[in-house]
Amino acid sequence: QLCLKTEKRRMKIRDKILIQKYYLNVFNGIFLALGLMLFTFGLWLLFDKNNLFSVLLSSDENHLVAYISRMLLGTGSFITFTSALGFLGSVKEIKRLLVTYMSFQILVFVTQTAISVLIFVKKEEVHNQWNNRIDEVISEYGNESLAEQEPVWNILNAVQHNMECCGRYNVTQWEKNKNKENSTQIPCSCTKSSLKKWFCDVLKESTYSMGCGEYLNSWFENNVLILTAITVSLLITQIFLITLTGRLFRNIRKNNIWPNE
């Protein structure tokens, strides 16, 4: 009878182990997917030099985008490695891998918390740099001695033409640009003109009056919100993962199942 009770107890523990392994792998899959999203975001920032973030937050003195992209790539890579350990440790029920996996999860949790705080603290600073860089691009626009900046100007043209806006706050901002042939000129992209040149002679009444700042700020806020949502989702997922890994570890010990030792 004692043996029967022991066997039933072992079966109950074994059932718990199977259920915990299932949910651990499900949440680990979510964790991996979110990590790959961070990794992809980092790759996009690093290699797509024509995206708005790179254009408006990068300069010779400011390497903020490079720092952010490397941080995201490093975090995404570490999450991928950690997820692989979790899958192997839970499927094979290897004690050392589960302990290592849980330790890495705690480390990633602390890192992700720090990133979340950094995003919150630096958001206003980044936003100010973003607006200052837009103003800088507008002042340099059309300068023949800065031909290497043409890709940046083309992006600004695309924003103004597609959004039907002009300047960051309005068309009068272009009065500060010193690269025009005369003071009445404005970028052709501020009008419905299809001319392929930097500036056009047009009446102010025929230009887009609304500034692009609202559209650009919305785009910025949306991307920061997406990044924050991914980070928060990772934190919530990790709480479940750390809890499930700890319970799985205890039940495997109770059942004395330690393969590969």
N, C-alpha and C positions, 0 to 999 in steps of 0.2 A: 504493500500500500504506500509506503514511503517513496519507493521508486516511482510509482504511478504519479504521486503528487509532484515529485521532482521533474518528471517528464512533462507533465502538464504545465508546470511553471516555465520550463525551458521552451515549450511550444508558444506560450503567451509572449515570452520575451522575444522569441524568434519572429513572431507576427509583428510585434512592435518594431523590430529591426527592419523588416521588409517595408513597413509603412513609412518609417522614418527615412529609409534609403530612397524611396520613391519621391517623397516631398523634397528631400535634400537635393536630388538631381533636378527636379522641376525648378526650384528656386536658383540652383546653380546655373541652369540654362538661361534663366532670366538675367542673372548676374553677368554671365558671359556676353549675352546680347547687348546689355547696357555698356559693358566695357568695350565691345567692338564699336559701338556708336561713338564713344569718346575717342577711340583710336582713329576712326574715320574722320571725325571732326578735326582732330589734330593734323592728319594728313592733308586735309583740305586747306587748312590755314597755312601749312608749311610749303606746299607745292603749287597751290593756285595763287599766283602772285597778282591776279586780276580780280580777286574777290574784294568786296568793300572793306572788310576788316583789315586785310593786308594793305590796301591802298590808303586807308584813312588812319591807320594806327601805326604805320611803319615809316621810318625815316632813317637817315644816317645816325641820328642821335638816339632814336627811340626804337628799341628792339622788343617792344612789349609783345607783339604777335609771335615772334620767334620763341620767347619764353613760354607763352601760353601754349603754343603748339607742341613744344617739347615736353611740357608738363602733362598735357593730355595724352601724347604718344607714350610716355613712360608709364602713366597710370593705366592706360588701356592695355599695354603689353603685360604689365604685372597682373592685371585682372585676368587676362587670358591664361597666363601661366598658373595662377592660383586656381582657376576653374578646372584646369586639367588635373591638378592634384586632387581637387575635391571629387571629381568623377572617378578617378582611379582609386582613391582611398575608400569611397563609399561602396563601389561595385566589388572591389576585392576585399573590403573590410580589413584594410591594413592599418594597424594601430598608429604607427609612426607617421604615416601620411595624413591621417585624420588630425593628429595633434599639430603637425606642420601646417595643414590647411587652416585650422582654426586660428593658429598664431598669425598666419598671413592675413586672414580676414580681419583680425583685430588691427593689424598694422594698416591695412587698406582703409578700414573704417576711420582710424585717426587721421590718415592722409586726406580722405574725402571730406571729413569735417573741417580740416584746415583749409581745403580748397573752397568749400562753401563759405566759410568766414571771409576768406580772401576776396571772393567774388562780391560779397556784400559790402566789404569795407572799401574795395577799390572801384566799385561800380561808378561812383560819381566822378572820381579822378579820371577813369577811362573815358567817361562820357564827355568830360571837359576837353581831354586830349582829342577826342573824336571831332568835336566842333571846331577846335583850334586848327586841326589839320584840314578840315573842309575850307576854312577861311584862307589857309595858306595855299591850298591848291588853286583857289579862285584868284588869289593875288599873283600866282606864278603862271596862270593859264595863258598860253599863247606866246610865252617868252622864247624867242628863237635860240637863245643860248642854253636853254634847258630842254633840248630835243629828247633826252632820255625820259622826260616826264610825259611824253605824248600818250602812252597807254593809260596813265592816270587821267589825263584830260579827256580821253575818249570815253572812259567810264563815267566821268562827270557829265559829258554830253549825252550819253545814253540815259542817265538818270533824269536829266532835265527834259529831254525829248519825250521819253516814255511816260514820265509822271506829269508832264506839262507844267513844269515849275521852273523857277529861275533864281539862282543864288541860294544861299542858305536861308536867309530870312525874306528877301524880295529882290527885284531886279535892280534896285538902287545900289546894291552891294557891288555891282560891276563897275560903278563909277570909280572905285578905288583901284581898279586894274590899270596898270601903266603900260600895257603891251599892245594897246589898240592904236590904230592909225589916227583916230580922233575920238573925242570924249563921248560922242553920241552912239558909238558902236556897242553892240552887245553880242554875246555868242549866238551863232546861228541856231544852236540847239534850244535857245530860249524862245524860238518862234516856230511856226509851222514850215519854215523854209527847209528845203532838201539840199541846200548848197553844202558841199563838202569842204568847208574852210572854218577857221576858228571864229572869226568875227564877221558880222553883217551890218550894213547900214539900214536900219529899220526904225520906224516910229515906235516910241514906247507904248503907244496905245495898241500896237499889234503884237506885243510880247506877252508871255505868261506872267501874270502879276504875282501869283502865289509863290512863296519860297519853298525850297525842297527840304528844309530842316525837319518839318513834321514827318514827312515820309521816311527820311533817313533815320530819324530818332526812333520811329516805330519799328523799322527794320532792325536797328540795333537792340532795342528792348526785347523784341521777339526772339532774337538769337540768344541773348543773355538768359531769357526766360526758359528757352529750350535746354540750354546747358545747365541751368539751375535745377530744372525738373529731372534731368538725367541723374545729376548728383544726388538729389534728395531720394530718388527712386533706388539708387544704389545703396544709400544708407539704410533705408527701410528693408531692402532685400537682405542686406548683410546682417541685420538684427535677427531675422528668421534663420539665416544660414548658421550663424554662430550658435543660436539656441538649439537648432536641430542637430548640428554636429556634436555638441556637448552631450545631448541625450543619446544619440547613436553610439557615441564613444562609451558611455556608462552601460548601456544595454549589451554591447558587445563584450565588455568586461564581465558582466554578470553571466553571460552565456558561455564565457571562456572560449570564444571563437577568435583566435588570433592567427590567421593564415600567414604563411611566408615568414615565419619566425624560426 
